[in-house]
Amino acid sequence: MKKNSLIILLSIAGLSQLFMFCGKTDTDKEWEQKIQAFWLPVNNEYNVMVDMPSYLFLDNNRGASFYTSFETPDSFSWEISRSQLKIYYDEAPSYYYGYDKYNSRYLFRINSFNDTLIDIVQYLNSGFQKDYYFLKSDMLDPEEDF
């Protein structure tokens, strides 16, 4: 009987430790506040990458992406969890290949984050990844609503 009680107690302790590491970290919460702005994709020389969309992250985990050859923005939901930025499009954009086969979910790993620059890796559904930066910009009207 003592052996069963010990196994149950250890199982409960192990599960509680597992669930403790499933939520958002303090860093994730801080980054979710700091990311709420307009971000341009830039390369290693900090030149704007015109072949990539720009992103506007709003409060309430809503946002929009903009691609130069398309007139209307694409709206999405977003979250940061365990240093991963996840974007879930309301309707899959046609201009880039997302992480899933339906092109509706994008996945980024955040390597570093400061007030004006985010070092990211974007994962593609082709199995490849693309390393670049988001540079903070104030090119959009803050009254826009998506």
C-alpha positions in Angstrom: 0.0 0.0 0.0 2.9 2.4 0.8 4.4 1.7 -2.6 1.2 2.7 -4.4 0.8 5.9 -2.3 4.4 6.9 -3.1 3.9 6.3 -6.9 0.7 8.4 -6.8 2.4 11.2 -4.9 5.4 11.2 -7.2 3.0 11.2 -10.3 1.1 14.2 -8.9 4.4 16.1 -8.2 5.7 15.3 -11.7 2.5 16.4 -13.4 2.4 19.7 -11.4 5.9 20.5 -12.5 4.9 19.7 -16.1 1.9 22.0 -16.1 4.0 24.7 -14.5 6.1 24.9 -17.6 3.2 24.9 -20.1 2.1 28.6 -19.6 3.6 31.8 -20.8 6.8 33.0 -19.3 7.3 36.5 -18.0 9.5 37.2 -21.0 6.6 36.1 -23.3 4.2 38.5 -21.6 6.8 41.3 -21.8 7.3 40.7 -25.5 3.6 40.6 -26.2 3.4 44.1 -24.9 6.5 45.3 -26.7 5.5 43.8 -30.1 2.4 45.9 -30.4 3.6 48.1 -33.3 4.3 48.1 -37.0 7.3 46.0 -38.0 9.2 45.9 -41.3 11.1 42.8 -42.4 14.8 43.6 -42.9 17.9 41.7 -43.9 21.4 41.6 -42.2 22.2 45.0 -43.7 18.9 46.4 -42.4 17.5 46.9 -45.9 13.8 46.4 -46.2 12.9 43.1 -47.8 10.2 43.8 -50.4 9.5 40.1 -51.0 8.2 39.7 -47.4 5.1 41.1 -45.7 5.2 43.8 -43.0 3.3 43.1 -39.8 1.1 45.2 -37.5 0.6 43.7 -34.1 -2.3 45.2 -32.2 -3.6 44.7 -28.7 -6.1 41.9 -28.0 -3.8 39.6 -30.0 -5.1 40.9 -33.4 -3.0 42.2 -36.3 -2.6 42.6 -40.0 0.1 41.9 -42.6 0.8 44.0 -45.6 2.5 42.9 -48.8 3.6 45.5 -51.4 1.8 44.1 -54.4 -1.5 43.6 -52.6 -3.8 46.5 -51.8 -5.7 45.1 -48.8 -4.1 43.8 -45.5 -4.6 40.3 -44.3 -5.9 40.1 -40.7 -4.8 37.5 -38.1 -4.6 36.5 -34.5 -1.2 36.1 -32.8 0.4 34.9 -29.6 3.9 34.6 -28.2 4.6 31.4 -26.2 8.0 30.0 -25.2 9.8 32.4 -27.5 7.7 31.5 -30.5 5.6 34.0 -32.3 2.5 32.2 -33.8 0.3 33.9 -36.4 -3.1 32.5 -37.3 -4.6 34.1 -40.4 -8.4 34.7 -40.6 -8.1 33.8 -44.3 -4.9 32.4 -45.7 -2.9 35.0 -47.7 -1.8 34.0 -51.2 1.6 35.7 -51.1 3.8 33.5 -48.9 4.0 29.9 -47.7 3.0 29.6 -44.1 4.0 26.9 -41.6 1.0 24.7 -42.3 -0.1 23.2 -45.6 -3.1 25.6 -45.8 -0.9 28.7 -45.6 -3.0 30.0 -42.7 -0.5 29.6 -39.8 3.0 31.2 -39.6 5.6 30.2 -37.0 8.5 32.3 -35.9 11.2 31.7 -33.3 12.4 34.8 -31.6 16.1 34.8 -31.0 16.3 38.2 -29.4 14.1 41.2 -28.9 14.7 44.8 -28.1 12.7 48.0 -28.4 13.4 48.5 -32.2 14.6 45.1 -33.6 13.5 41.5 -33.4 15.9 38.8 -34.6 13.6 36.0 -35.9 13.6 32.7 -37.7 10.5 31.9 -39.8 9.6 28.3 -40.4 8.2 27.4 -43.8 5.9 24.5 -44.8 8.6 23.4 -47.2 10.7 22.4 -44.3 13.1 25.3 -44.7 13.6 28.3 -42.5 14.3 32.0 -43.2 16.4 34.1 -40.9 15.8 37.9 -40.8 14.8 40.8 -38.6 11.7 42.9 -37.8 12.5 46.6 -37.6 10.0 48.7 -35.7 8.5 51.5 -37.8 5.7 54.1 -37.4 4.6 54.2 -41.0 0.9 53.4 -40.4 -1.9 55.5 -39.0 -2.5 54.3 -35.4 -6.2 54.8 -35.9 -6.4 51.9 -38.4 -8.7 49.1 -37.3 -8.4 45.5 -38.4 
